[in-house]
Amino acid sequence: MKKQYMIQRNEVIQHVMQKGERIGNRYFLIYRLPTPDGKNYFAFLVGKKIGKAHARNQMRRYIKAVLQPNYQQLQPGYYYLFLAKGAANEFSYQDVKINLEKLLKKTTIKSDR
């Protein structure tokens, strides 16, 4: 994912969390809010309840890897925040993939492209 499509500013992340639509399950939360320019922007958040820095960075990489093939199927024009909850602490890549894809399928985030 290109750096230009990542949400860098904490103010934007807080705004999306407060005003955006929230979709989640026991392990992950997805927040989304329409963008003014019609492009997609992403942030991947992992709390401190998930291990040390190595485990948190690994979880971010897992989430990005799951979204890479599904990127074109996401509805355009939104800020997307992907938040990993503490219950996902011991997840392998396969567990992340199964749970995130299940969450994306049960919601209306995927477009009909």
N, C-alpha and C positions, 0 to 999 in steps of 0.2 A: 504494500500500500504506500502510495507516494506521500511524502511529508506534507505537501501542500493540502492534502485532504484530511489531515489530522487536526483535531481541536487542540490548540496549544494554551489558550487562556483559561484560567480558573473561573473567571466571571462568566464565560460562555457555558462552561460545564455546569456551574451552579444555576444559571438561568434555565438550561435544558432540564435539569433535575427538578426544578420548582414548577415550571410551566408545561413541561412536556408530557406526552402520553407514556404510561408505564406498563410494561408487559413483562411478566416474569414467571418463574417456577421456583422450586426449592433451591436451585443452585445458581441461577443467573437472572439478572434483570436487564431489560433493554428499555432505555428511554429514547424517545424520538420527538423532534419538534421541527416544523417546517423551517427551511432556510429562506432568506430573502433573495438569494441569487439562483436558486433551483439546482444547486449542486449538492452532493452528499459529502458530509464531513463526519469523522469518526473519532471516538475516544474509547480507550480500553482501561477500565479501572479495576484494580484488584486491591482489596483491603488488607490490613495488616494481620487479620485473623488467618490469612493463608500464608503460613510459614514465614521464612526469612526472605530476603531480597531475591535470592536465586529462584525460589519457588514461585514468587509473584511474577518475576520476569518470564519464567517458563510458562505460567498460565496465560500471560499476555500473548506470548508467541503461539500457544495452542489456539487461542481464540482467533487471532489473525489468520492462522493457517486454515481454520475451518471456514472463515468468511471469504478467503481468497477465491475459491471456485464459485461461491454464491454471490459475489459482489454484483454481478450484472442483473441478478434477480431481485435485488432490493429496490424498493420504490424510490425514484429519484426525488431530490429536493428536500432532504431531511438531514438534521443533525442526528447521529446515532451514538448513544453511549452504551457500551456493553460492560456490565458490572458483574464480577464474580463474587458470589457470597462465600462465607466461611465454610459452608457445608461442602463446597467443591475442593476442599483442602487436599485430599489425597487422590485426585482424579488423574488418570492417564489421558493421553491424547484421544484414545477411542471413546472414553467416557465423556470428554468435553464435546467431541464431535456428535455423539448420539444425542446428548441433552440439548445442545444448541440447535441442531437441525430439527429436533422435535419441537423446540420452542418457536423456531422460525416458521415451521409448518402449521402450528396451531394458531398462529396469529395472522394478521393481514399484512405483515411487513413485506412478504414476497409479492412481487407484481406478477401479472399474467404474461410476461414476455417469454 
